[in-house]
Amino acid sequence: MKKIQSILNTRLGFLTLLALCLWFKSVLAYFMGFSLAINNLWQYFFIIVNPFATTVLLLSLALYLNKPKLSYIVMGIIHIVDTIFIYANILYYRENGDFLSVSTITGVSKVAKGLGKSTASAMQLSDIFYFIDFIIIIILFATHFIKIDKRPFRKVTALATTCLGLALFSADLAGSEANRPQLLGKTFDHSYIVKYLGINSFLAYDSVRSIQNDQVRSSATETEVDTALDYTKEHYAAPNAQYFGKANGKNIIVIHLESFEQFLIGMKINGQEVTPFLNSLYNDQNTLSYDNFFNQVGGGRTSDAETMLESDLFGLPEGSFFQKLGGDNTFQSAPAILQQQKNYTSAVFHGNIGSFWGRNVTYKNMGYNYFFDETYYDTKDPDTLSLNGYGVKDKLLFAEGAKYLEQMQQPFYTKFLTITNHVGYQFSDEDNADFQTADNPNPTVNSYFKTAHYLDKSVEEFFNYLKASGLDKNTMVVLYGDHYGLNDTQHKSLSTMVGKTPDTWTKFNDTQMQRVPFMIHMDGLKGGIKHTYGGEIDILPTILHLAGVNTKQYVQLGTDLLSKKHSQIVAFRNKDFITPQYTVYRNGGASTQVYSNATGEKIDMRNNPELLTKVDRWEYEVDLQLKTSDNINNKNLLRFYTPTGFNPVNPANYSYQNQVQQMEKIRNDLGDKSTSLYSKNGNKSTTDLYNTDAVQLQDDRTPIDSWSYLNKK
């Protein structure tokens, strides 16, 4: 005991005590206060180690002070402030499912009203463990077990302590980058930075990011939005009178087909269709189907597809717009437009954690009323989760999501984000026992067919529920593939399965494989397979015009696929593009290469001045479209322009906590005027109409007959 006392009676000993206390609080917060979804042993290691780096670094600053008493006071202040910061993050996470950012901290005054009440409700008795060390330290000083070390402290020792903190942080960062490449450059989720580098490092990262964003935005002027308005005015495509308002007042359900490529439609493996239901839907007379529809994502992949779907703006040249700017930008997005123009209620259903890609923050800025993420699904059984690590399996996503969908006031705008057909394509045979995959030499290609088949069955079960519940008569369903599923090497491996050979496979063929399905299904739609060229940037104006909302006053960069003035130049995020006749490669600023879509052959531009002129004009159009999008996003230009009759979204009005209670209150307040499917069904659940062969729901699944069942959430 005396040896411990002698250590604690030195400045380094006291610093070590405080560092251990902060380490304990941080680790306790990581495991008990946050939902960090730890997936492997390395992540456990980094979570346990990372608090030391920043705490030692911060506390070492007090060692440079000459006055001993002041040095102890500064260490105490750092300890107190960091404790408050950790605990504030815990309270904020309980309410918002995310970590405190610079903008949140600096904007506390804007949301101060009601903050005290919500903070108090988030507190728990067990939180005393985050502060019990204060009592212990006070007692240790009061009993003189610890005394202030009044001896001079060598600056070289202080420097060595600081260097130790820097070394620990450098080692942590290097190890984290090795385990999770591009951790800081391509941030999928704030929780990844916290898992690998710690809560203090996240605030530092967010501070740098905020400064960079603010520098760009501070240079923006109100007149710059005029350029964007001029672009949208000039490129506006008036709606097709035959289809405008065809879905007026109807529910809109968007089904996001994860990593689903167009070539899967109609493909057979060993005589069996890979996607039999989607094939039938694709050819249904009530479905508008597009066979020349392309993904246009960049580094943000799925989140880029959502950015285009919801707001008709491209993702960023690098990284994810959702993660980098989604929490700060002003939007003119589908949920808010449909709510304000047509009184729609909106929701997203997703089997992953809400903070991935920063969705739990960005969706609020878009105006989504509800967000049902992984926490709203029963995941006690690990077999309910996809083996790829991205959340709840698709059959469960739809089947269990029905209990929330039936409570929403109609008309509703909802989006189901599937994940089982995600890169990795890992799957258990019991979930797909009826499908025999291909004998392709590439195992990833074989697995891809399996997960695509499972996704197809999941969608079929959901459509059967829509029909059984009667929702199909009053609903427009939009299905689209968000991005490519296989890479260039894997595409080459399946070349013989799509009528090509590996030795003749070129980058032209890779580009053609960027096609993804786009289907709009609704009773009486008068559909058919359309050969129009388009991309994800064209989805929103198409949907809004079908819903009877004219898009002319909104800042949107795509055009209605059904419009006679629709532009068929499809820009890719890397500035390459495709038209109905040609595929054009810019080669990063080097010589442009043009291929014929009809033959797949490269065209000699030296003897074709007429085509060269067209390509120059197309290049200008592509550059202008992408530049306009980047300026709007990076400079947050939409804050300077509000369309007539549109109210900018205030994210403070949205909360994704206690959503079941929110929905029940609305239903009770409306009484007989409630338009939810649950109310229309005599206040009885329709989930007994949902039939699924998901093995996870066969043994203990019982119909939900009462809304009170969900109040457990």
C-alpha positions in Angstrom: 0.0 0.0 0.0 2.8 2.4 0.9 4.4 1.7 -2.5 1.1 2.7 -4.3 0.9 5.8 -2.1 4.4 6.8 -2.9 3.7 6.5 -6.7 0.4 8.5 -6.4 2.3 11.2 -4.5 4.2 12.0 -7.7 2.9 14.1 -10.5 3.3 11.2 -13.0 1.6 8.9 -10.5 -1.4 11.2 -10.2 -1.5 11.6 -13.9 -1.6 7.8 -14.3 -4.4 7.6 -11.8 -6.5 10.1 -13.8 -5.6 8.4 -17.0 -6.8 5.1 -15.7 -10.1 6.7 -14.5 -10.7 8.2 -17.9 -9.8 4.9 -19.6 -12.3 3.1 -17.4 -15.1 5.6 -18.2 -14.3 5.5 -21.9 -14.3 1.7 -22.1 -17.5 1.5 -20.0 -19.1 4.0 -22.4 -18.0 2.0 -25.4 -19.5 -1.2 -24.2 -22.5 0.0 -22.2 -23.3 3.5 -23.4 -23.0 3.1 -27.2 -24.0 0.5 -29.8 -20.7 0.1 -31.5 -21.4 -3.2 -33.2 -18.0 -4.8 -32.5 -17.3 -7.4 -35.3 -13.9 -8.8 -34.6 -11.1 -9.2 -32.1 -9.1 -6.4 -33.5 -11.9 -4.0 -32.8 -12.1 -5.2 -29.2 -8.4 -4.5 -29.0 -8.6 -1.0 -30.3 -11.6 -0.2 -28.1 -9.6 -1.2 -25.0 -6.4 0.6 -26.1 -7.5 3.8 -27.7 -8.5 5.8 -24.6 -5.0 5.8 -23.3 -3.6 7.7 -26.3 -5.7 10.9 -26.0 -5.9 10.9 -22.2 -2.2 10.7 -21.7 -1.7 13.3 -24.4 -4.2 15.7 -22.9 -3.1 15.3 -19.3 0.6 15.7 -20.2 -0.1 19.4 -21.0 -0.4 20.1 -17.3 3.1 18.8 -16.7 4.7 21.8 -18.4 3.4 24.2 -15.7 6.1 25.3 -13.2 3.7 25.7 -10.2 2.9 22.3 -8.8 -0.5 23.3 -7.4 -1.5 24.8 -10.7 -0.3 21.7 -12.5 -2.6 19.5 -10.3 -5.5 21.9 -10.8 -5.1 21.8 -14.6 -5.0 18.0 -14.6 -8.1 18.0 -12.5 -9.9 20.3 -14.9 -9.0 18.2 -17.9 -10.3 15.1 -16.0 -13.5 16.9 -15.2 -14.1 18.3 -18.7 -13.3 14.9 -20.4 -15.7 13.1 -18.0 -18.4 15.6 -18.8 -17.7 15.2 -22.5 -17.9 11.4 -22.3 -21.1 11.5 -20.3 -22.7 14.1 -22.5 -22.0 11.8 -25.5 -23.7 9.0 -23.6 -26.9 11.1 -23.0 -26.8 12.4 -26.6 -26.4 8.9 -28.0 -29.3 7.6 -26.0 -31.5 10.2 -27.5 -30.1 10.5 -31.0 -28.0 7.4 -31.7 -24.9 9.4 -32.6 -22.0 11.3 -31.1 -21.7 14.9 -30.2 -20.3 16.9 -33.2 -18.9 20.4 -33.2 -22.0 21.8 -34.9 -24.2 20.1 -32.2 -22.1 21.5 -29.3 -21.9 25.0 -30.8 -25.6 24.9 -31.6 -26.9 24.0 -28.2 -28.4 27.4 -27.7 -30.6 26.8 -30.7 -32.2 23.8 -29.2 -32.0 24.8 -25.5 -35.8 24.8 -25.1 -36.8 21.4 -23.8 -33.2 20.2 -23.6 -33.2 19.9 -19.9 -36.3 17.7 -19.8 -35.0 15.3 -22.5 -31.6 15.1 -20.9 -33.0 14.2 -17.5 -35.2 11.5 -19.1 -32.1 10.0 -20.6 -30.2 9.6 -17.3 -30.0 6.3 -15.6 -29.1 5.3 -12.0 -26.1 3.3 -13.2 -24.6 6.5 -14.6 -23.2 7.1 -11.1 -20.2 4.9 -12.1 -19.0 7.7 -14.4 -18.6 10.0 -11.4 -17.7 7.8 -8.5 -14.0 8.4 -9.1 -14.4 12.0 -8.1 -15.6 11.0 -4.7 -12.7 8.5 -4.3 -10.1 11.2 -5.3 -11.6 13.8 -3.0 -11.4 11.2 -0.1 -7.8 10.4 -1.0 -6.8 14.1 -0.8 -8.9 14.7 2.3 -7.2 11.9 4.1 -3.8 13.0 2.8 -3.3 9.6 1.2 -2.5 11.7 -1.9 -0.5 14.9 -1.5 0.6 17.5 -4.0 4.1 16.8 -5.2 5.9 20.2 -4.8 9.2 19.1 -6.3 10.2 20.7 -9.6 9.2 18.7 -12.6 11.7 18.2 -15.4 10.5 19.5 -18.8 12.2 16.6 -20.5 9.9 14.2 -18.6 6.9 16.3 -19.6 8.0 16.1 -23.2 8.6 12.3 -22.9 5.0 11.9 -21.6 3.6 13.9 -24.5 5.7 11.9 -26.9 4.3 8.7 -25.3 0.8 9.9 -26.0 1.6 10.8 -29.6 3.3 7.4 -30.1 0.3 5.6 -28.7 -2.0 7.6 -31.0 0.2 7.0 -34.0 0.3 3.3 -33.3 -3.4 3.2 -32.8 -4.0 5.1 -36.1 -1.6 2.9 -38.1 -3.2 -0.3 -36.7 -6.6 1.1 -37.4 -5.8 2.0 -41.0 -4.4 -1.5 -41.5 -7.6 -3.1 -40.1 -10.0 -0.6 -41.7 -8.4 1.1 -44.8 -9.3 4.7 -45.5 -10.8 5.0 -42.0 -10.7 8.8 -42.1 -10.8 9.3 -45.8 -13.9 7.2 -46.5 -15.9 7.4 -43.3 -18.9 5.1 -43.4 -20.0 5.6 -39.9 -19.0 7.9 -36.9 -18.9 4.8 -34.7 -16.0 3.4 -36.7 -13.8 6.4 -35.7 -14.9 6.0 -32.1 -14.2 2.2 -32.1 -10.8 2.6 -33.6 -9.5 6.0 -32.4 -11.7 7.0 -29.4 -14.4 9.6 -28.6 -11.9 12.4 -28.2 -10.3 11.7 -31.6 -13.8 11.7 -33.1 -14.4 15.3 -31.9 -10.9 16.3 -33.3 -11.7 14.7 -36.6 -15.2 16.3 -36.7 -13.6 19.7 -35.9 -11.2 19.5 -38.8 -14.0 18.4 -41.1 -16.2 21.3 -39.9 -13.4 23.8 -40.4 -12.9 22.6 -44.0 -16.6 22.7 -44.7 -16.9 26.1 -43.2 -14.1 27.5 -45.2 -15.8 26.4 -48.4 -19.2 27.6 -47.3 -18.0 30.9 -46.0 -16.8 31.7 -49.5 -20.3 31.1 -50.9 -22.5 34.0 -51.8 -26.2 34.2 -52.3 -25.8 35.0 -55.9 -24.1 31.7 -56.6 -27.4 29.8 -56.2 -28.7 31.8 -59.3 -26.3 29.7 -61.4 -27.8 26.5 -60.1 -31.3 27.9 -60.7 -30.4 28.9 -64.2 -29.2 25.3 -64.8 -32.4 23.7 -63.5 -34.6 26.1 -65.4 -32.8 25.5 -68.6 -32.8 21.7 -68.2 -36.3 21.3 -66.8 -38.3 18.6 -68.6 -42.0 19.1 -68.4 -44.0 16.0 -67.3 -45.7 13.6 -69.7 -49.5 14.5 -69.6 -50.3 10.8 -69.9 -48.6 9.9 -66.7 -48.6 13.1 -64.6 -50.6 12.6 -61.4 -51.2 8.9 -62.3 -50.2 8.0 -58.7 -51.8 11.1 -57.1 -52.7 10.3 -53.5 -51.3 6.8 -53.6 -48.7 5.3 -51.2 -45.2 5.2 -52.5 -42.9 2.4 -51.5 -39.3 2.4 -52.7 -37.4 -0.9 -52.5 -33.7 -0.5 -52.7 -32.2 -3.6 -54.3 -28.8 -3.8 -52.8 -25.9 -4.4 -55.3 -28.4 -5.7 -57.8 -27.3 -5.6 -61.4 -29.6 -5.6 -64.5 -28.1 -8.8 -66.0 -29.7 -10.8 -63.2 -33.1 -10.1 -64.7 -34.1 -13.1 -66.9 -30.9 -15.1 -66.0 -31.1 -18.8 -65.5 -28.7 -21.1 -63.6 -29.0 -24.8 -64.2 -32.4 -24.2 -65.8 -33.7 -22.3 -62.8 -34.4 -18.5 -62.8 -32.2 -16.6 -60.4 -34.9 -14.0 -59.8 -38.2 -15.5 -60.9 -40.4 -12.9 -59.1 -38.6 -9.8 -60.3 -38.6 -11.3 -63.8 -42.4 -11.5 -63.7 -42.7 -8.0 -62.2 -40.3 -6.7 -64.8 -42.5 -8.0 -67.6 -45.8 -7.2 -65.9 -48.2 -5.0 -67.9 -48.6 -2.7 -64.9 -44.8 -2.2 -64.5 -42.7 0.5 -66.2 -39.3 -1.2 -66.7 -36.1 0.3 -68.0 -33.4 -1.8 -69.5 -30.9 1.1 -70.1 -30.8 2.5 -66.6 -27.4 3.0 -64.9 -26.1 3.4 -61.4 -24.2 6.7 -61.0 -22.6 6.3 -57.6 -19.1 7.3 -56.6 -17.2 6.5 -53.4 -20.4 6.8 -51.3 -22.0 3.9 -53.1 -25.3 3.2 -51.4 -25.5 6.6 -49.8 -24.8 8.2 -53.2 -27.7 6.3 -54.6 -29.9 7.6 -51.7 -28.6 11.2 -52.3 -29.8 11.0 -55.9 -33.0 9.2 -55.1 -34.1 11.7 -52.3 -32.6 15.0 -53.4 -31.7 14.7 -57.1 -28.1 15.7 -56.4 -25.0 13.6 -57.1 -22.7 12.3 -54.4 -19.3 13.9 -53.9 -16.2 13.2 -56.0 -14.7 11.5 -53.0 -16.3 10.0 -49.9 -19.9 10.0 -48.8 -22.1 13.1 -49.0 -24.3 11.7 -46.3 -21.4 11.3 -43.9 -19.5 14.5 -44.8 -22.3 17.0 -45.3 -25.6 15.3 -44.8 -25.8 16.5 -41.2 -25.3 20.2 -42.0 -26.8 20.8 -45.5 -30.2 22.2 -46.4 -32.3 19.8 -48.5 -35.3 19.9 -50.9 -35.9 16.2 -50.6 -38.7 13.8 -51.4 -40.0 13.3 -47.8 -40.4 17.0 -47.2 -41.8 17.8 -50.7 -44.4 15.0 -50.5 -45.3 15.9 -47.0 -45.8 19.6 -47.7 -47.4 19.2 -51.2 -49.5 16.0 -50.6 -49.6 15.4 -46.9 -47.4 12.2 -47.0 -46.0 10.5 -43.9 -42.5 9.1 -44.5 -40.3 6.4 -43.1 -37.1 4.3 -43.8 -36.8 0.7 -42.9 -33.2 -0.6 -42.7 -31.7 -3.6 -41.0 -28.3 -1.9 -40.2 -27.4 0.4 -37.3 -28.8 3.9 -37.8 -25.5 5.7 -37.7 -24.0 3.9 -40.7 -23.4 6.5 -43.4 -24.8 9.0 -40.9 -28.3 8.2 -41.9 -29.8 8.9 -38.5 -28.7 12.5 -38.9 -29.1 13.0 -42.6 -32.7 11.6 -42.7 -33.7 14.3 -40.2 -32.4 17.0 -42.5 -34.4 15.4 -45.3 -37.6 15.5 -43.3 -38.1 11.7 -42.7 -40.7 11.3 -40.0 -39.5 7.8 -38.9 -36.4 5.7 -39.2 -36.7 2.0 -38.2 -33.2 0.7 -38.0 -31.7 -2.5 -36.5 -32.8 -1.5 -33.0 -36.4 -1.9 -34.0 -36.0 -5.5 -35.0 -35.6 -8.5 -32.8 -31.9 -9.6 -33.2 -31.5 -11.7 -30.1 -31.0 -14.7 -32.3 -27.7 -14.1 -34.2 -29.2 -16.1 -37.2 -31.5 -13.1 -37.9 -28.4 -11.2 -39.1 -26.9 -11.5 -42.5 -23.5 -13.1 -42.5 -22.0 -10.2 -44.4 -22.3 -8.1 -41.1 -24.6 -5.4 -42.4 -27.7 -6.2 -40.4 -31.1 -7.9 -40.5 -31.8 -10.4 -43.3 -34.1 -9.2 -46.0 -37.0 -11.6 -45.3 -37.1 -10.4 -41.7 -36.7 -6.8 -42.8 -39.9 -6.9 -44.8 -41.8 -9.3 -42.5 -41.1 -7.6 -39.3 -41.3 -4.1 -40.9 -44.9 -4.7 -41.8 -45.9 -4.2 -38.1 -44.6 -0.6 -38.4 -45.8 0.0 -41.9 -49.4 -0.8 -41.0 -49.4 1.9 -38.4 -48.3 4.7 -40.7 -50.9 7.3 -41.7 -51.7 7.1 -45.5 -50.6 8.2 -47.9 -47.1 7.3 -47.0 -43.7 7.5 -48.7 -41.4 4.7 -47.4 -38.1 3.2 -48.4 -36.9 -0.4 -47.6 -33.1 -0.7 -47.7 -32.2 -4.4 -48.3 -28.8 -5.6 -47.3 -28.5 -9.4 -47.7 -27.3 -9.1 -51.3 -24.3 -6.9 -50.2 -20.7 -7.3 -51.1 -19.3 -10.4 -49.4 -22.4 -12.4 -50.5 -22.1 -14.7 -47.5 -25.1 -16.9 -46.9 -26.3 -19.9 -45.0 -27.7 -22.8 -47.1 -30.8 -23.2 -44.9 -32.0 -19.7 -46.1 -31.7 -20.7 -49.7 -32.2 -24.5 -49.8 -34.2 -24.5 -53.0 -31.5 -22.8 -55.2 -28.5 -24.5 -56.8 -25.9 -21.9 -57.8 -23.7 -21.8 -60.9 -20.4 -23.7 -61.3 -18.5 -20.6 -62.0 -14.8 -20.7 -61.1 -15.1 -17.5 -59.2 -16.7 -18.3 -55.8 -18.0 -14.7 -55.3 -20.0 -14.9 -58.5 -21.6 -18.1 -57.3 -22.5 -16.6 -54.0 -23.9 -13.5 -55.7 -26.5 -15.6 -57.5 -27.5 -17.1 -54.1 -28.1 -13.9 -52.3 -29.8 -12.4 -55.3 -32.2 -15.3 -55.4 -32.9 -14.8 -51.6 -33.6 -11.1 -52.2 -36.0 -12.0 -55.0 -37.9 -14.3 -52.7 -38.0 -11.6 -50.0 -39.5 -9.1 -52.4 -42.1 -11.6 -53.5 -43.2 -12.3 -49.9 -43.6 -8.5 -49.4 -45.7 -8.1 -52.6 -47.9 -11.0 -51.5 -48.5 -9.1 -48.2 -49.4 -5.9 -50.1 -51.9 -7.9 -52.1 -53.4 -9.8 -49.1 -53.7 -6.6 -47.0 -55.2 -4.6 -49.9 -52.4 -2.0 -49.9 -51.5 -3.0 -53.5 -54.6 -1.2 -54.8 -53.5 2.1 -53.4 -49.7 1.9 -53.7 -47.0 2.6 -56.3 -43.9 0.5 -55.7 -40.5 1.7 -57.1 -37.6 -0.8 -57.3 -34.1 0.1 -58.2 -30.6 -1.3 -57.9 -28.3 1.0 -56.0 -25.0 0.2 -57.5 -22.9 -2.6 -59.1 -22.6 -5.9 -57.3 -19.5 -7.4 -58.9 -16.2 -5.8 -59.7 -14.4 -5.8 -63.1 -12.6 -9.1 -62.5 -15.7 -10.8 -61.3 -17.6 -9.5 -64.3 -15.0 -11.0 -66.6 -15.4 -14.3 -64.8 -19.1 -14.5 -65.7 -18.5 -13.3 -69.3 -19.5 -16.6 -70.8 -22.8 -16.5 -68.9 -23.7 -13.2 -70.6 -22.7 -14.2 -74.1 -19.1 -13.0 -74.1 -15.7 -14.6 -73.6 -12.9 -13.6 -71.1 -10.4 -12.9 -73.9 -12.7 -10.4 -75.6 -13.9 -8.7 -72.4 -13.0 -5.0 -72.3 -13.7 -1.9 -70.2 -16.6 -1.2 -72.6 -18.2 -4.4 -71.3 -17.6 -3.4 -67.7 -19.4 -0.1 -68.4 -22.4 -2.0 -69.8 -22.6 -4.0 -66.6 -23.2 -0.8 -64.7 -26.9 -1.2 -65.7 -29.2 -1.7 -62.7 -32.9 -2.4 -62.7 -35.5 0.4 -62.4 -39.1 -0.5 -62.2 -42.3 1.3 -61.2 -45.3 -0.9 -60.5 -48.9 0.2 -59.9 -52.3 -1.1 -60.9 -53.4 0.6 -64.1 -50.0 2.2 -64.9 -49.9 0.9 -68.5 -46.3 -0.1 -68.3 -43.9 -1.9 -70.6 -40.2 -2.2 -71.1 -38.7 1.2 -72.0 -35.4 1.5 -73.8 -34.8 5.1 -72.7 -31.4 5.8 -71.3 -31.3 7.2 -67.8 -29.8 7.0 -64.4 -30.4 7.4 -60.7 -30.4 11.1 -60.9 -33.6 10.8 -62.9 -35.6 8.9 -60.3 -36.9 11.8 -58.1 -38.5 14.0 -60.9 -40.1 10.8 -62.4 -41.6 9.8 -59.1 -42.8 13.3 -58.2 -44.5 13.8 -61.6 -46.3 10.5 -61.2 -47.4 11.7 -57.8 -48.8 14.9 -59.3 -46.0 17.2 -58.0 -44.5 19.5 -60.6 -40.8 19.8 -60.1 -40.2 23.1 -61.9 -39.6 25.2 -58.8 -37.2 22.7 -57.1 -33.4 22.5 -57.7 -33.1 19.1 -59.4 -30.4 18.0 -61.8 -32.1 15.0 -63.4 -35.1 14.8 -65.7 -38.4 12.8 -65.7 -37.7 9.6 -67.6 -41.3 9.8 -69.0 -40.9 13.3 -70.3 -40.4 13.9 -74.0 -37.7 16.4 -73.1 -35.8 13.9 -70.9 -32.0 14.1 -71.4 -30.5 10.7 -72.3 -26.9 11.7 -71.5 -26.0 9.6 -68.4 -23.1 11.0 -66.5 -20.9 8.9 -64.2 -19.3 10.3 -61.1 -15.8 10.0 -62.7 -17.0 12.2 -65.7 -17.3 9.3 -68.2 -20.7 9.1 -69.7 -23.0 7.1 -72.0 -25.6 8.1 -74.6 -28.0 5.8 -76.5 -25.3 5.4 -79.3 -22.0 5.9 -77.6 -19.9 5.2 -74.5 -17.3 7.9 -73.8 -14.2 7.6 -71.5 -12.5 10.8 -70.5 -9.4 9.0 -69.1 -8.8 11.5 -66.3 -8.2 14.4 -68.7 -6.1 12.5 -71.2 -7.4 11.7 -74.7 -11.1 10.9 -74.9 -12.1 7.5 -76.2 -15.4 6.8 -77.8 -17.0 3.3 -78.2 -20.0 2.4 -80.3 -22.8 0.8 -78.2 -24.0 -1.2 -81.2 -20.6 -2.9 -81.9 -18.5 -2.4 -78.7 -15.7 -1.2 -81.0 -13.6 1.9 -80.4 -14.2 4.7 -82.9 -11.4 6.5 -84.6 -12.2 10.1 -83.9 -9.6 11.5 -86.3 -11.9 10.8 -89.2 -15.1 11.8 -87.6 -15.2 15.6 -87.0 -19.0 15.6 -86.7 -19.0 13.1 -83.8 -16.1 15.0 -82.2 -18.2 18.1 -82.1 -21.0 16.2 -80.5 -18.7 14.6 -77.9 -17.3 18.1 -77.0 -20.9 19.3 -76.4 -21.7 16.3 -74.3 -18.6 16.7 -72.3 -19.6 20.3 -71.5 -23.1 19.1 -70.4 -21.6 16.4 -68.2 -19.1 18.7 -66.6 -21.7 21.4 -66.0 -24.1 19.0 -64.4 -21.5 17.5 -62.0 -20.0 21.0 -61.2 -23.5 22.3 -60.4 -24.1 19.5 -58.1 -20.8 19.8 -56.3 -21.2 23.6 -55.8 -24.7 23.1 -54.4 -23.4 20.4 -52.0 -20.1 21.8 -50.9 -21.3 25.3 -50.5 -24.8 24.4 -49.2 -26.3 26.7 -51.7 -29.9 25.6 -51.1 -29.9 27.6 -47.8 -30.1 30.7 -50.1 -33.2 29.5 -52.1 -36.6 28.4 -50.8 -39.2 27.4 -53.4 -42.6 29.0 -53.2 -44.8 27.1 -50.7 -41.8 25.1 -49.4 -40.7 25.3 -45.8 -37.0 24.4 -45.1 -36.7 21.3 -42.9 -35.8 21.9 -39.2 -34.1 18.6 -38.1 -34.8 19.5 -34.4 -38.4 18.6 -35.1 -37.6 15.0 -35.7 -36.6 12.3 -33.3 -36.1 8.6 -34.0 -36.5 7.6 -30.4 -39.8 6.2 -29.0 -41.2 6.1 -32.5 -43.8 3.4 -31.6 -45.3 5.7 -29.0 -45.2 8.6 -31.5 -47.2 6.6 -34.0 -49.7 5.4 -31.4 -50.3 9.0 -30.2 -51.0 10.2 -33.7 -53.4 7.4 -34.3 -55.3 8.0 -31.0 -55.4 11.7 -31.6 -56.9 11.2 -35.0 -59.4 8.7 -33.8 -61.9 7.8 -36.6 -59.9 10.0 -39.0 -56.8 7.8 -38.8 -55.9 6.5 -42.2 -53.4 3.8 -41.2 -54.0 0.3 -42.4 -54.3 -0.8 -38.8 -57.1 1.6 -38.2 -58.8 0.7 -41.5 -58.7 -3.0 -40.4 -60.7 -2.3 -37.3 -57.7 -1.7 -35.1 -56.4 -5.2 -35.8 -53.0 -6.1 -37.1 -52.6 -7.4 -40.6 -49.3 -9.1 -39.9 -51.1 -12.5 -39.7 -51.5 -12.1 -43.5 -47.7 -12.0 -44.0 -46.5 -15.4 -45.1 -42.8 -16.0 -45.1 -40.6 -19.1 -45.3 -37.8 -17.4 -43.3 -36.5 -20.2 -41.1 -35.9 -17.6 -38.3 -39.7 -16.9 -38.1 -41.1 -20.4 -38.4 -40.7 -21.8 -34.8 -41.9 -19.0 -32.5 -43.5 -16.4 -34.7 -47.0 -15.5 -33.7 -49.3 -13.0 -35.3 -49.3 -9.5 -33.8 -52.9 -8.9 -32.8 -52.4 -5.9 -30.7 -50.5 -2.6 -31.1 -49.6 -2.9 -27.4 -47.1 -5.6 -28.4 -44.9 -3.0 -30.0 -45.0 -0.6 -27.0 -42.3 -2.7 -25.6 -40.0 -0.8 -28.0 
